Amino acid sequence: MRIDETLLNEAKAYAARNGRSLTSVMEDALRQLLNRSTEAAQRPRVELPVSEQEPGYQAHVRVRLDRGESLVGIAWELDDNERLGVDLSDAAP
């Protein structure tokens, strides 16, 4: 078996710091790797929700873009308002 020298040195240092043999450290690492792949295979598949909305910008952003405002400027302003707790739901476009 060939192991990268840097990795091997790190493993040796880890074993020494924890009062363990290099063999026990390597065995534990291999066990964890094998268990992780087994657990991942047994994990149920997650179905993510898919939006039914049309792609694009929200209407109030689209209006401002059409007026020539930059997306960066709009984003910064929206971020500032969110941090300040300003409710934009009633704001005129």
PyMOL Python script that loads the backbone (N, CA, C, O; Angstrom):
from pymol import cmd

cmd.read_pdbstr("""\
ATOM      1  N   MET A   1       0.853  -1.162   0.000  1.00  0.00           N
ATOM      2  CA  MET A   1       0.000   0.000   0.000  1.00  0.00           C
ATOM      3  C   MET A   1       0.901   1.228   0.000  1.00  0.00           C
ATOM      4  O   MET A   1       1.873   1.297   0.751  1.00  0.00           O
ATOM      5  N   ARG A   2       0.568   2.190  -0.847  1.00  0.00           N
ATOM      6  CA  ARG A   2       1.315   3.441  -0.901  1.00  0.00           C
ATOM      7  C   ARG A   2       0.434   4.546  -0.349  1.00  0.00           C
ATOM      8  O   ARG A   2      -0.728   4.674  -0.736  1.00  0.00           O
ATOM      9  N   ILE A   3       0.982   5.340   0.549  1.00  0.00           N
ATOM     10  CA  ILE A   3       0.243   6.448   1.159  1.00  0.00           C
ATOM     11  C   ILE A   3       1.068   7.712   0.991  1.00  0.00           C
ATOM     12  O   ILE A   3       2.282   7.712   1.193  1.00  0.00           O
ATOM     13  N   ASP A   4       0.389   8.785   0.620  1.00  0.00           N
ATOM     14  CA  ASP A   4       1.044  10.076   0.494  1.00  0.00           C
ATOM     15  C   ASP A   4       1.826  10.376   1.775  1.00  0.00           C
ATOM     16  O   ASP A   4       1.302  10.227   2.879  1.00  0.00           O
ATOM     17  N   GLU A   5       3.075  10.797   1.621  1.00  0.00           N
ATOM     18  CA  GLU A   5       3.954  10.998   2.777  1.00  0.00           C
ATOM     19  C   GLU A   5       3.417  12.056   3.740  1.00  0.00           C
ATOM     20  O   GLU A   5       3.506  11.891   4.957  1.00  0.00           O
ATOM     21  N   THR A   6       2.869  13.126   3.208  1.00  0.00           N
ATOM     22  CA  THR A   6       2.312  14.179   4.058  1.00  0.00           C
ATOM     23  C   THR A   6       1.137  13.642   4.869  1.00  0.00           C
ATOM     24  O   THR A   6       1.035  13.896   6.069  1.00  0.00           O
ATOM     25  N   LEU A   7       0.257  12.904   4.211  1.00  0.00           N
ATOM     26  CA  LEU A   7      -0.893  12.312   4.900  1.00  0.00           C
ATOM     27  C   LEU A   7      -0.443  11.326   5.974  1.00  0.00           C
ATOM     28  O   LEU A   7      -0.987  11.302   7.078  1.00  0.00           O
ATOM     29  N   LEU A   8       0.541  10.525   5.640  1.00  0.00           N
ATOM     30  CA  LEU A   8       1.059   9.561   6.597  1.00  0.00           C
ATOM     31  C   LEU A   8       1.658  10.256   7.822  1.00  0.00           C
ATOM     32  O   LEU A   8       1.460   9.816   8.955  1.00  0.00           O
ATOM     33  N   ASN A   9       2.386  11.336   7.584  1.00  0.00           N
ATOM     34  CA  ASN A   9       2.968  12.087   8.700  1.00  0.00           C
ATOM     35  C   ASN A   9       1.885  12.705   9.587  1.00  0.00           C
ATOM     36  O   ASN A   9       2.011  12.729  10.812  1.00  0.00           O
ATOM     37  N   GLU A  10       0.822  13.203   8.954  1.00  0.00           N
ATOM     38  CA  GLU A  10      -0.293  13.758   9.733  1.00  0.00           C
ATOM     39  C   GLU A  10      -0.960  12.669  10.571  1.00  0.00           C
ATOM     40  O   GLU A  10      -1.322  12.898  11.725  1.00  0.00           O
ATOM     41  N   ALA A  11      -1.117  11.485   9.982  1.00  0.00           N
ATOM     42  CA  ALA A  11      -1.732  10.367  10.702  1.00  0.00           C
ATOM     43  C   ALA A  11      -0.851   9.928  11.871  1.00  0.00           C
ATOM     44  O   ALA A  11      -1.355   9.633  12.955  1.00  0.00           O
ATOM     45  N   LYS A  12       0.450   9.886  11.651  1.00  0.00           N
ATOM     46  CA  LYS A  12       1.374   9.528  12.728  1.00  0.00           C
ATOM     47  C   LYS A  12       1.306  10.538  13.867  1.00  0.00           C
ATOM     48  O   LYS A  12       1.287  10.165  15.040  1.00  0.00           O
ATOM     49  N   ALA A  13       1.269  11.824  13.510  1.00  0.00           N
ATOM     50  CA  ALA A  13       1.202  12.875  14.531  1.00  0.00           C
ATOM     51  C   ALA A  13      -0.117  12.774  15.298  1.00  0.00           C
ATOM     52  O   ALA A  13      -0.136  12.933  16.518  1.00  0.00           O
ATOM     53  N   TYR A  14      -1.214  12.514  14.595  1.00  0.00           N
ATOM     54  CA  TYR A  14      -2.515  12.358  15.231  1.00  0.00           C
ATOM     55  C   TYR A  14      -2.486  11.194  16.215  1.00  0.00           C
ATOM     56  O   TYR A  14      -2.966  11.307  17.343  1.00  0.00           O
ATOM     57  N   ALA A  15      -1.920  10.081  15.775  1.00  0.00           N
ATOM     58  CA  ALA A  15      -1.833   8.894  16.629  1.00  0.00           C
ATOM     59  C   ALA A  15      -1.010   9.197  17.880  1.00  0.00           C
ATOM     60  O   ALA A  15      -1.395   8.822  18.988  1.00  0.00           O
ATOM     61  N   ALA A  16       0.115   9.872  17.701  1.00  0.00           N
ATOM     62  CA  ALA A  16       0.977  10.198  18.846  1.00  0.00           C
ATOM     63  C   ALA A  16       0.269  11.136  19.822  1.00  0.00           C
ATOM     64  O   ALA A  16       0.344  10.945  21.036  1.00  0.00           O
ATOM     65  N   ARG A  17      -0.422  12.156  19.288  1.00  0.00           N
ATOM     66  CA  ARG A  17      -1.139  13.114  20.153  1.00  0.00           C
ATOM     67  C   ARG A  17      -2.226  12.434  20.974  1.00  0.00           C
ATOM     68  O   ARG A  17      -2.529  12.856  22.091  1.00  0.00           O
ATOM     69  N   ASN A  18      -2.806  11.385  20.416  1.00  0.00           N
ATOM     70  CA  ASN A  18      -3.933  10.721  21.062  1.00  0.00           C
ATOM     71  C   ASN A  18      -3.546   9.403  21.730  1.00  0.00           C
ATOM     72  O   ASN A  18      -4.416   8.644  22.158  1.00  0.00           O
ATOM     73  N   GLY A  19      -2.244   9.131  21.819  1.00  0.00           N
ATOM     74  CA  GLY A  19      -1.782   7.922  22.483  1.00  0.00           C
ATOM     75  C   GLY A  19      -2.266   6.642  21.826  1.00  0.00           C
ATOM     76  O   GLY A  19      -2.586   5.671  22.512  1.00  0.00           O
ATOM     77  N   ARG A  20      -2.321   6.635  20.518  1.00  0.00           N
ATOM     78  CA  ARG A  20      -2.821   5.479  19.779  1.00  0.00           C
ATOM     79  C   ARG A  20      -1.761   4.999  18.809  1.00  0.00           C
ATOM     80  O   ARG A  20      -0.803   5.709  18.503  1.00  0.00           O
ATOM     81  N   SER A  21      -1.949   3.801  18.341  1.00  0.00           N
ATOM     82  CA  SER A  21      -1.044   3.291  17.308  1.00  0.00           C
ATOM     83  C   SER A  21      -1.513   3.795  15.946  1.00  0.00           C
ATOM     84  O   SER A  21      -2.688   4.107  15.755  1.00  0.00           O
ATOM     85  N   LEU A  22      -0.584   3.869  15.016  1.00  0.00           N
ATOM     86  CA  LEU A  22      -0.927   4.270  13.656  1.00  0.00           C
ATOM     87  C   LEU A  22      -1.927   3.283  13.059  1.00  0.00           C
ATOM     88  O   LEU A  22      -2.841   3.681  12.336  1.00  0.00           O
ATOM     89  N   THR A  23      -1.756   2.014  13.357  1.00  0.00           N
ATOM     90  CA  THR A  23      -2.669   0.984  12.844  1.00  0.00           C
ATOM     91  C   THR A  23      -4.102   1.239  13.300  1.00  0.00           C
ATOM     92  O   THR A  23      -5.032   1.138  12.500  1.00  0.00           O
ATOM     93  N   SER A  24      -4.292   1.574  14.591  1.00  0.00           N
ATOM     94  CA  SER A  24      -5.659   1.788  15.081  1.00  0.00           C
ATOM     95  C   SER A  24      -6.284   3.031  14.448  1.00  0.00           C
ATOM     96  O   SER A  24      -7.483   3.059  14.172  1.00  0.00           O
ATOM     97  N   VAL A  25      -5.467   4.050  14.221  1.00  0.00           N
ATOM     98  CA  VAL A  25      -5.973   5.266  13.564  1.00  0.00           C
ATOM     99  C   VAL A  25      -6.401   4.942  12.138  1.00  0.00           C
ATOM    100  O   VAL A  25      -7.473   5.364  11.705  1.00  0.00           O
ATOM    101  N   MET A  26      -5.582   4.201  11.408  1.00  0.00           N
ATOM    102  CA  MET A  26      -5.905   3.841  10.025  1.00  0.00           C
ATOM    103  C   MET A  26      -7.141   2.945   9.959  1.00  0.00           C
ATOM    104  O   MET A  26      -7.977   3.108   9.071  1.00  0.00           O
ATOM    105  N   GLU A  27      -7.259   2.009  10.887  1.00  0.00           N
ATOM    106  CA  GLU A  27      -8.435   1.135  10.905  1.00  0.00           C
ATOM    107  C   GLU A  27      -9.703   1.929  11.166  1.00  0.00           C
ATOM    108  O   GLU A  27     -10.719   1.726  10.500  1.00  0.00           O
ATOM    109  N   ASP A  28      -9.643   2.846  12.147  1.00  0.00           N
ATOM    110  CA  ASP A  28     -10.819   3.679  12.440  1.00  0.00           C
ATOM    111  C   ASP A  28     -11.215   4.533  11.243  1.00  0.00           C
ATOM    112  O   ASP A  28     -12.398   4.664  10.931  1.00  0.00           O
ATOM    113  N   ALA A  29     -10.231   5.108  10.578  1.00  0.00           N
ATOM    114  CA  ALA A  29     -10.517   5.948   9.409  1.00  0.00           C
ATOM    115  C   ALA A  29     -11.173   5.129   8.306  1.00  0.00           C
ATOM    116  O   ALA A  29     -12.126   5.582   7.672  1.00  0.00           O
ATOM    117  N   LEU A  30     -10.668   3.934   8.081  1.00  0.00           N
ATOM    118  CA  LEU A  30     -11.243   3.068   7.055  1.00  0.00           C
ATOM    119  C   LEU A  30     -12.654   2.635   7.424  1.00  0.00           C
ATOM    120  O   LEU A  30     -13.538   2.602   6.568  1.00  0.00           O
ATOM    121  N   ARG A  31     -12.873   2.299   8.704  1.00  0.00           N
ATOM    122  CA  ARG A  31     -14.224   1.938   9.169  1.00  0.00           C
ATOM    123  C   ARG A  31     -15.207   3.084   8.949  1.00  0.00           C
ATOM    124  O   ARG A  31     -16.318   2.882   8.460  1.00  0.00           O
ATOM    125  N   GLN A  32     -14.779   4.289   9.317  1.00  0.00           N
ATOM    126  CA  GLN A  32     -15.661   5.459   9.149  1.00  0.00           C
ATOM    127  C   GLN A  32     -16.010   5.674   7.683  1.00  0.00           C
ATOM    128  O   GLN A  32     -17.161   5.960   7.353  1.00  0.00           O
ATOM    129  N   LEU A  33     -15.036   5.539   6.811  1.00  0.00           N
ATOM    130  CA  LEU A  33     -15.284   5.702   5.386  1.00  0.00           C
ATOM    131  C   LEU A  33     -16.292   4.681   4.877  1.00  0.00           C
ATOM    132  O   LEU A  33     -17.220   5.025   4.144  1.00  0.00           O
ATOM    133  N   LEU A  34     -16.109   3.436   5.264  1.00  0.00           N
ATOM    134  CA  LEU A  34     -17.018   2.378   4.815  1.00  0.00           C
ATOM    135  C   LEU A  34     -18.415   2.558   5.408  1.00  0.00           C
ATOM    136  O   LEU A  34     -19.408   2.359   4.708  1.00  0.00           O
ATOM    137  N   ASN A  35     -18.507   2.928   6.679  1.00  0.00           N
ATOM    138  CA  ASN A  35     -19.813   3.162   7.305  1.00  0.00           C
ATOM    139  C   ASN A  35     -20.540   4.326   6.663  1.00  0.00           C
ATOM    140  O   ASN A  35     -21.754   4.277   6.465  1.00  0.00           O
ATOM    141  N   ARG A  36     -19.797   5.376   6.337  1.00  0.00           N
ATOM    142  CA  ARG A  36     -20.410   6.556   5.729  1.00  0.00           C
ATOM    143  C   ARG A  36     -21.009   6.215   4.374  1.00  0.00           C
ATOM    144  O   ARG A  36     -22.109   6.666   4.056  1.00  0.00           O
ATOM    145  N   SER A  37     -20.305   5.428   3.572  1.00  0.00           N
ATOM    146  CA  SER A  37     -20.844   5.083   2.258  1.00  0.00           C
ATOM    147  C   SER A  37     -22.060   4.166   2.382  1.00  0.00           C
ATOM    148  O   SER A  37     -22.991   4.257   1.582  1.00  0.00           O
ATOM    149  N   THR A  38     -22.054   3.279   3.388  1.00  0.00           N
ATOM    150  CA  THR A  38     -23.207   2.400   3.623  1.00  0.00           C
ATOM    151  C   THR A  38     -24.407   3.211   4.085  1.00  0.00           C
ATOM    152  O   THR A  38     -25.525   2.990   3.619  1.00  0.00           O
ATOM    153  N   GLU A  39     -24.180   4.154   5.002  1.00  0.00           N
ATOM    154  CA  GLU A  39     -25.268   5.002   5.499  1.00  0.00           C
ATOM    155  C   GLU A  39     -25.852   5.848   4.381  1.00  0.00           C
ATOM    156  O   GLU A  39     -27.067   6.029   4.306  1.00  0.00           O
ATOM    157  N   ALA A  40     -24.999   6.363   3.520  1.00  0.00           N
ATOM    158  CA  ALA A  40     -25.482   7.194   2.408  1.00  0.00           C
ATOM    159  C   ALA A  40     -26.343   6.369   1.456  1.00  0.00           C
ATOM    160  O   ALA A  40     -27.342   6.867   0.936  1.00  0.00           O
ATOM    161  N   ALA A  41     -25.966   5.121   1.225  1.00  0.00           N
ATOM    162  CA  ALA A  41     -26.735   4.256   0.326  1.00  0.00           C
ATOM    163  C   ALA A  41     -28.092   3.903   0.924  1.00  0.00           C
ATOM    164  O   ALA A  41     -29.050   3.686   0.182  1.00  0.00           O
ATOM    165  N   GLN A  42     -28.193   3.841   2.255  1.00  0.00           N
ATOM    166  CA  GLN A  42     -29.441   3.467   2.922  1.00  0.00           C
ATOM    167  C   GLN A  42     -30.354   4.664   3.164  1.00  0.00           C
ATOM    168  O   GLN A  42     -31.535   4.492   3.468  1.00  0.00           O
ATOM    169  N   ARG A  43     -29.823   5.859   3.033  1.00  0.00           N
ATOM    170  CA  ARG A  43     -30.595   7.067   3.291  1.00  0.00           C
ATOM    171  C   ARG A  43     -31.657   7.242   2.207  1.00  0.00           C
ATOM    172  O   ARG A  43     -31.364   7.075   1.023  1.00  0.00           O
ATOM    173  N   PRO A  44     -32.891   7.578   2.603  1.00  0.00           N
ATOM    174  CA  PRO A  44     -33.935   7.759   1.579  1.00  0.00           C
ATOM    175  C   PRO A  44     -33.659   8.984   0.710  1.00  0.00           C
ATOM    176  O   PRO A  44     -33.105   9.984   1.164  1.00  0.00           O
ATOM    177  N   ARG A  45     -34.055   8.874  -0.524  1.00  0.00           N
ATOM    178  CA  ARG A  45     -33.868   9.981  -1.459  1.00  0.00           C
ATOM    179  C   ARG A  45     -34.773  11.140  -1.054  1.00  0.00           C
ATOM    180  O   ARG A  45     -35.933  10.935  -0.695  1.00  0.00           O
ATOM    181  N   VAL A  46     -34.248  12.338  -1.111  1.00  0.00           N
ATOM    182  CA  VAL A  46     -34.995  13.540  -0.747  1.00  0.00           C
ATOM    183  C   VAL A  46     -35.517  14.187  -2.023  1.00  0.00           C
ATOM    184  O   VAL A  46     -34.756  14.486  -2.942  1.00  0.00           O
ATOM    185  N   GLU A  47     -36.818  14.394  -2.060  1.00  0.00           N
ATOM    186  CA  GLU A  47     -37.426  15.083  -3.198  1.00  0.00           C
ATOM    187  C   GLU A  47     -37.538  16.562  -2.860  1.00  0.00           C
ATOM    188  O   GLU A  47     -38.208  16.931  -1.895  1.00  0.00           O
ATOM    189  N   LEU A  48     -36.898  17.396  -3.636  1.00  0.00           N
ATOM    190  CA  LEU A  48     -36.931  18.828  -3.395  1.00  0.00           C
ATOM    191  C   LEU A  48     -38.135  19.451  -4.094  1.00  0.00           C
ATOM    192  O   LEU A  48     -38.497  19.045  -5.199  1.00  0.00           O
ATOM    193  N   PRO A  49     -38.751  20.436  -3.448  1.00  0.00           N
ATOM    194  CA  PRO A  49     -39.902  21.085  -4.089  1.00  0.00           C
ATOM    195  C   PRO A  49     -39.452  21.879  -5.314  1.00  0.00           C
ATOM    196  O   PRO A  49     -38.352  22.431  -5.348  1.00  0.00           O
ATOM    197  N   VAL A  50     -40.319  21.920  -6.304  1.00  0.00           N
ATOM    198  CA  VAL A  50     -40.030  22.667  -7.525  1.00  0.00           C
ATOM    199  C   VAL A  50     -41.050  23.782  -7.645  1.00  0.00           C
ATOM    200  O   VAL A  50     -42.254  23.551  -7.533  1.00  0.00           O
ATOM    201  N   SER A  51     -40.570  24.973  -7.871  1.00  0.00           N
ATOM    202  CA  SER A  51     -41.457  26.127  -7.980  1.00  0.00           C
ATOM    203  C   SER A  51     -42.260  26.070  -9.276  1.00  0.00           C
ATOM    204  O   SER A  51     -41.758  25.662 -10.324  1.00  0.00           O
ATOM    205  N   GLU A  52     -43.509  26.485  -9.176  1.00  0.00           N
ATOM    206  CA  GLU A  52     -44.378  26.560 -10.347  1.00  0.00           C
ATOM    207  C   GLU A  52     -44.348  27.953 -10.967  1.00  0.00           C
ATOM    208  O   GLU A  52     -44.993  28.197 -11.987  1.00  0.00           O
ATOM    209  N   GLN A  53     -43.598  28.866 -10.349  1.00  0.00           N
ATOM    210  CA  GLN A  53     -43.544  30.250 -10.819  1.00  0.00           C
ATOM    211  C   GLN A  53     -42.780  30.356 -12.134  1.00  0.00           C
ATOM    212  O   GLN A  53     -41.920  29.530 -12.440  1.00  0.00           O
ATOM    213  N   GLU A  54     -43.110  31.378 -12.894  1.00  0.00           N
ATOM    214  CA  GLU A  54     -42.370  31.672 -14.119  1.00  0.00           C
ATOM    215  C   GLU A  54     -40.987  32.169 -13.740  1.00  0.00           C
ATOM    216  O   GLU A  54     -40.842  32.902 -12.762  1.00  0.00           O
ATOM    217  N   PRO A  55     -39.969  31.782 -14.498  1.00  0.00           N
ATOM    218  CA  PRO A  55     -38.636  32.276 -14.184  1.00  0.00           C
ATOM    219  C   PRO A  55     -38.529  33.779 -14.451  1.00  0.00           C
ATOM    220  O   PRO A  55     -39.219  34.317 -15.316  1.00  0.00           O
ATOM    221  N   GLY A  56     -37.681  34.425 -13.718  1.00  0.00           N
ATOM    222  CA  GLY A  56     -37.455  35.854 -13.926  1.00  0.00           C
ATOM    223  C   GLY A  56     -37.459  36.610 -12.616  1.00  0.00           C
ATOM    224  O   GLY A  56     -37.515  36.020 -11.537  1.00  0.00           O
ATOM    225  N   TYR A  57     -37.401  37.918 -12.726  1.00  0.00           N
ATOM    226  CA  TYR A  57     -37.370  38.778 -11.553  1.00  0.00           C
ATOM    227  C   TYR A  57     -38.775  39.029 -11.027  1.00  0.00           C
ATOM    228  O   TYR A  57     -39.755  38.928 -11.764  1.00  0.00           O
ATOM    229  N   GLN A  58     -38.859  39.356  -9.748  1.00  0.00           N
ATOM    230  CA  GLN A  58     -40.151  39.745  -9.192  1.00  0.00           C
ATOM    231  C   GLN A  58     -40.596  41.039  -9.873  1.00  0.00           C
ATOM    232  O   GLN A  58     -39.772  41.817 -10.356  1.00  0.00           O
ATOM    233  N   ALA A  59     -41.910  41.255  -9.903  1.00  0.00           N
ATOM    234  CA  ALA A  59     -42.471  42.372 -10.662  1.00  0.00           C
ATOM    235  C   ALA A  59     -41.865  43.711 -10.262  1.00  0.00           C
ATOM    236  O   ALA A  59     -41.526  44.514 -11.132  1.00  0.00           O
ATOM    237  N   HIS A  60     -41.720  43.973  -8.948  1.00  0.00           N
ATOM    238  CA  HIS A  60     -41.193  45.286  -8.536  1.00  0.00           C
ATOM    239  C   HIS A  60     -39.728  45.461  -8.942  1.00  0.00           C
ATOM    240  O   HIS A  60     -39.272  46.585  -9.149  1.00  0.00           O
ATOM    241  N   VAL A  61     -38.995  44.361  -9.055  1.00  0.00           N
ATOM    242  CA  VAL A  61     -37.610  44.450  -9.514  1.00  0.00           C
ATOM    243  C   VAL A  61     -37.591  44.654 -11.026  1.00  0.00           C
ATOM    244  O   VAL A  61     -36.799  45.452 -11.528  1.00  0.00           O
ATOM    245  N   ARG A  62     -38.447  43.951 -11.755  1.00  0.00           N
ATOM    246  CA  ARG A  62     -38.522  44.082 -13.215  1.00  0.00           C
ATOM    247  C   ARG A  62     -38.824  45.528 -13.613  1.00  0.00           C
ATOM    248  O   ARG A  62     -38.223  46.053 -14.551  1.00  0.00           O
ATOM    249  N   VAL A  63     -39.769  46.181 -12.892  1.00  0.00           N
ATOM    250  CA  VAL A  63     -40.130  47.572 -13.192  1.00  0.00           C
ATOM    251  C   VAL A  63     -38.910  48.468 -13.049  1.00  0.00           C
ATOM    252  O   VAL A  63     -38.655  49.321 -13.899  1.00  0.00           O
ATOM    253  N   ARG A  64     -38.167  48.274 -11.983  1.00  0.00           N
ATOM    254  CA  ARG A  64     -36.990  49.119 -11.743  1.00  0.00           C
ATOM    255  C   ARG A  64     -35.896  48.851 -12.773  1.00  0.00           C
ATOM    256  O   ARG A  64     -35.213  49.777 -13.211  1.00  0.00           O
ATOM    257  N   LEU A  65     -35.731  47.598 -13.156  1.00  0.00           N
ATOM    258  CA  LEU A  65     -34.752  47.290 -14.200  1.00  0.00           C
ATOM    259  C   LEU A  65     -35.152  47.939 -15.518  1.00  0.00           C
ATOM    260  O   LEU A  65     -34.303  48.455 -16.245  1.00  0.00           O
ATOM    261  N   ASP A  66     -36.445  47.911 -15.825  1.00  0.00           N
ATOM    262  CA  ASP A  66     -36.937  48.534 -17.055  1.00  0.00           C
ATOM    263  C   ASP A  66     -36.716  50.036 -17.042  1.00  0.00           C
ATOM    264  O   ASP A  66     -36.578  50.647 -18.102  1.00  0.00           O
ATOM    265  N   ARG A  67     -36.681  50.652 -15.844  1.00  0.00           N
ATOM    266  CA  ARG A  67     -36.400  52.089 -15.727  1.00  0.00           C
ATOM    267  C   ARG A  67     -34.912  52.390 -15.839  1.00  0.00           C
ATOM    268  O   ARG A  67     -34.519  53.556 -15.851  1.00  0.00           O
ATOM    269  N   GLY A  68     -34.085  51.364 -15.921  1.00  0.00           N
ATOM    270  CA  GLY A  68     -32.658  51.576 -16.108  1.00  0.00           C
ATOM    271  C   GLY A  68     -31.812  51.437 -14.854  1.00  0.00           C
ATOM    272  O   GLY A  68     -30.603  51.660 -14.900  1.00  0.00           O
ATOM    273  N   GLU A  69     -32.430  51.071 -13.730  1.00  0.00           N
ATOM    274  CA  GLU A  69     -31.650  50.893 -12.505  1.00  0.00           C
ATOM    275  C   GLU A  69     -30.802  49.635 -12.627  1.00  0.00           C
ATOM    276  O   GLU A  69     -31.160  48.699 -13.341  1.00  0.00           O
ATOM    277  N   SER A  70     -29.682  49.624 -11.927  1.00  0.00           N
ATOM    278  CA  SER A  70     -28.810  48.445 -11.977  1.00  0.00           C
ATOM    279  C   SER A  70     -29.283  47.407 -10.966  1.00  0.00           C
ATOM    280  O   SER A  70     -29.786  47.744  -9.894  1.00  0.00           O
ATOM    281  N   LEU A  71     -29.112  46.152 -11.325  1.00  0.00           N
ATOM    282  CA  LEU A  71     -29.508  45.067 -10.436  1.00  0.00           C
ATOM    283  C   LEU A  71     -28.704  45.114  -9.139  1.00  0.00           C
ATOM    284  O   LEU A  71     -29.233  44.817  -8.068  1.00  0.00           O
ATOM    285  N   VAL A  72     -27.439  45.485  -9.233  1.00  0.00           N
ATOM    286  CA  VAL A  72     -26.600  45.580  -8.027  1.00  0.00           C
ATOM    287  C   VAL A  72     -27.166  46.630  -7.072  1.00  0.00           C
ATOM    288  O   VAL A  72     -27.259  46.390  -5.868  1.00  0.00           O
ATOM    289  N   GLY A  73     -27.544  47.789  -7.606  1.00  0.00           N
ATOM    290  CA  GLY A  73     -28.107  48.851  -6.770  1.00  0.00           C
ATOM    291  C   GLY A  73     -29.413  48.424  -6.119  1.00  0.00           C
ATOM    292  O   GLY A  73     -29.643  48.692  -4.940  1.00  0.00           O
ATOM    293  N   ILE A  74     -30.265  47.760  -6.888  1.00  0.00           N
ATOM    294  CA  ILE A  74     -31.539  47.276  -6.348  1.00  0.00           C
ATOM    295  C   ILE A  74     -31.288  46.247  -5.249  1.00  0.00           C
ATOM    296  O   ILE A  74     -31.930  46.282  -4.199  1.00  0.00           O
ATOM    297  N   ALA A  75     -30.362  45.345  -5.493  1.00  0.00           N
ATOM    298  CA  ALA A  75     -30.070  44.306  -4.506  1.00  0.00           C
ATOM    299  C   ALA A  75     -29.544  44.913  -3.218  1.00  0.00           C
ATOM    300  O   ALA A  75     -29.951  44.510  -2.129  1.00  0.00           O
ATOM    301  N   TRP A  76     -28.634  45.887  -3.335  1.00  0.00           N
ATOM    302  CA  TRP A  76     -28.105  46.530  -2.125  1.00  0.00           C
ATOM    303  C   TRP A  76     -29.219  47.222  -1.358  1.00  0.00           C
ATOM    304  O   TRP A  76     -29.281  47.129  -0.132  1.00  0.00           O
ATOM    305  N   GLU A  77     -30.096  47.912  -2.068  1.00  0.00           N
ATOM    306  CA  GLU A  77     -31.197  48.615  -1.400  1.00  0.00           C
ATOM    307  C   GLU A  77     -32.152  47.635  -0.724  1.00  0.00           C
ATOM    308  O   GLU A  77     -32.586  47.865   0.405  1.00  0.00           O
ATOM    309  N   LEU A  78     -32.476  46.547  -1.411  1.00  0.00           N
ATOM    310  CA  LEU A  78     -33.371  45.556  -0.823  1.00  0.00           C
ATOM    311  C   LEU A  78     -32.731  44.941   0.414  1.00  0.00           C
ATOM    312  O   LEU A  78     -33.407  44.712   1.417  1.00  0.00           O
ATOM    313  N   ASP A  79     -31.417  44.672   0.343  1.00  0.00           N
ATOM    314  CA  ASP A  79     -30.705  44.108   1.488  1.00  0.00           C
ATOM    315  C   ASP A  79     -30.715  45.092   2.656  1.00  0.00           C
ATOM    316  O   ASP A  79     -30.920  44.690   3.801  1.00  0.00           O
ATOM    317  N   ASP A  80     -30.492  46.388   2.374  1.00  0.00           N
ATOM    318  CA  ASP A  80     -30.521  47.408   3.429  1.00  0.00           C
ATOM    319  C   ASP A  80     -31.893  47.479   4.080  1.00  0.00           C
ATOM    320  O   ASP A  80     -32.001  47.534   5.305  1.00  0.00           O
ATOM    321  N   ASN A  81     -32.936  47.477   3.269  1.00  0.00           N
ATOM    322  CA  ASN A  81     -34.296  47.558   3.795  1.00  0.00           C
ATOM    323  C   ASN A  81     -34.629  46.331   4.641  1.00  0.00           C
ATOM    324  O   ASN A  81     -35.299  46.448   5.668  1.00  0.00           O
ATOM    325  N   GLU A  82     -34.171  45.172   4.221  1.00  0.00           N
ATOM    326  CA  GLU A  82     -34.429  43.954   4.981  1.00  0.00           C
ATOM    327  C   GLU A  82     -33.761  44.036   6.351  1.00  0.00           C
ATOM    328  O   GLU A  82     -34.361  43.674   7.363  1.00  0.00           O
ATOM    329  N   ARG A  83     -32.507  44.516   6.379  1.00  0.00           N
ATOM    330  CA  ARG A  83     -31.790  44.639   7.651  1.00  0.00           C
ATOM    331  C   ARG A  83     -32.453  45.676   8.557  1.00  0.00           C
ATOM    332  O   ARG A  83     -32.454  45.530   9.779  1.00  0.00           O
ATOM    333  N   LEU A  84     -33.013  46.717   7.955  1.00  0.00           N
ATOM    334  CA  LEU A  84     -33.641  47.777   8.743  1.00  0.00           C
ATOM    335  C   LEU A  84     -35.089  47.455   9.099  1.00  0.00           C
ATOM    336  O   LEU A  84     -35.725  48.197   9.848  1.00  0.00           O
ATOM    337  N   GLY A  85     -35.609  46.353   8.566  1.00  0.00           N
ATOM    338  CA  GLY A  85     -36.974  45.938   8.882  1.00  0.00           C
ATOM    339  C   GLY A  85     -38.034  46.703   8.109  1.00  0.00           C
ATOM    340  O   GLY A  85     -39.181  46.778   8.549  1.00  0.00           O
ATOM    341  N   VAL A  86     -37.671  47.280   6.953  1.00  0.00           N
ATOM    342  CA  VAL A  86     -38.633  48.022   6.153  1.00  0.00           C
ATOM    343  C   VAL A  86     -39.492  47.040   5.368  1.00  0.00           C
ATOM    344  O   VAL A  86     -38.964  46.146   4.706  1.00  0.00           O
ATOM    345  N   ASP A  87     -40.810  47.197   5.435  1.00  0.00           N
ATOM    346  CA  ASP A  87     -41.742  46.327   4.716  1.00  0.00           C
ATOM    347  C   ASP A  87     -41.933  46.878   3.316  1.00  0.00           C
ATOM    348  O   ASP A  87     -42.473  47.972   3.155  1.00  0.00           O
ATOM    349  N   LEU A  88     -41.505  46.149   2.308  1.00  0.00           N
ATOM    350  CA  LEU A  88     -41.610  46.603   0.923  1.00  0.00           C
ATOM    351  C   LEU A  88     -42.882  46.129   0.239  1.00  0.00           C
ATOM    352  O   LEU A  88     -43.107  46.454  -0.927  1.00  0.00           O
ATOM    353  N   SER A  89     -43.720  45.369   0.934  1.00  0.00           N
ATOM    354  CA  SER A  89     -44.893  44.794   0.292  1.00  0.00           C
ATOM    355  C   SER A  89     -45.887  45.857  -0.171  1.00  0.00           C
ATOM    356  O   SER A  89     -46.611  45.631  -1.141  1.00  0.00           O
ATOM    357  N   ASP A  90     -45.939  46.998   0.492  1.00  0.00           N
ATOM    358  CA  ASP A  90     -46.866  48.062   0.106  1.00  0.00           C
ATOM    359  C   ASP A  90     -46.191  49.155  -0.703  1.00  0.00           C
ATOM    360  O   ASP A  90     -46.842  50.128  -1.084  1.00  0.00           O
ATOM    361  N   ALA A  91     -44.920  49.016  -0.969  1.00  0.00           N
ATOM    362  CA  ALA A  91     -44.166  50.064  -1.673  1.00  0.00           C
ATOM    363  C   ALA A  91     -44.595  50.124  -3.117  1.00  0.00           C
ATOM    364  O   ALA A  91     -44.860  49.099  -3.744  1.00  0.00           O
ATOM    365  N   ALA A  92     -44.663  51.326  -3.637  1.00  0.00           N
ATOM    366  CA  ALA A  92     -44.998  51.529  -5.040  1.00  0.00           C
ATOM    367  C   ALA A  92     -43.788  51.175  -5.905  1.00  0.00           C
ATOM    368  O   ALA A  92     -42.652  51.403  -5.490  1.00  0.00           O
ATOM    369  N   PRO A  93     -44.011  50.626  -7.095  1.00  0.00           N
ATOM    370  CA  PRO A  93     -42.881  50.267  -7.961  1.00  0.00           C
ATOM    371  C   PRO A  93     -42.135  51.464  -8.467  1.00  0.00           C
ATOM    372  O   PRO A  93     -41.161  51.318  -9.206  1.00  0.00           O
TER     373      PRO A  93
END
""", "prot")
cmd.dss("prot")
cmd.show_as("cartoon", "prot")
cmd.util.cbc("prot")
cmd.orient("prot")
